[in-house]
Amino acid sequence: MSDLTALTRRVRPILLKTWDPIGIADEPRAQDEYDAYAPAIARMLAADVSEAALASHLLAVERDRMGLRGDEQRAAQTAKLLLALVKH
């Protein structure tokens, strides 16, 4: 398993439990709802993305792809947790 694959697997639960912009974390049949976003986020993390850029990406997904208003605080909190996956 590559490092990027392992990182993608670690991103997934944070997207589901912390970010969860559509509120499906407790829906058993929707546990893969955000999986499509995890590889790009893992690549961003591997490329040493800034917290601000990652939060901005999450907001763009909420607004542009999901058609939501976006929650800046949630995006910032999620970005911080995601960055903790790669910070030592």
C-alpha positions, 0 to 999 in steps of 0.5 A, spaced: 500 500 500 502 506 498 503 512 502 498 516 499 493 510 499 494 510 506 493 517 507 487 517 503 484 512 508 486 516 514 482 522 510 476 519 509 473 518 517 475 526 518 471 528 512 465 523 514 465 525 522 468 532 522 466 535 515 460 532 513 456 538 510 450 534 508 449 531 515 450 523 513 455 521 518 450 516 522 447 514 516 449 507 515 448 506 507 452 513 506 458 512 509 462 512 502 458 519 501 465 523 501 470 518 499 470 521 492 473 527 495 479 523 499 484 522 494 485 529 492 485 532 499 490 526 500 494 529 494 494 536 497 496 534 504 502 530 501 504 536 497 504 540 504 498 544 503 496 550 507 491 550 512 487 556 509 488 553 502 485 546 504 479 550 508 478 554 501 478 547 497 473 544 502 468 550 502 469 550 494 466 543 494 461 545 499 459 551 495 460 549 487 459 541 487 454 540 493 450 547 492 451 549 499 452 555 502 458 553 506 461 553 513 467 557 514 468 554 521 467 547 519 472 547 513 477 551 518 476 545 523 476 540 518 482 543 515 486 543 521 484 536 523 486 533 516 493 537 517 494 534 523 495 527 519 501 529 516 504 534 521 509 531 526 
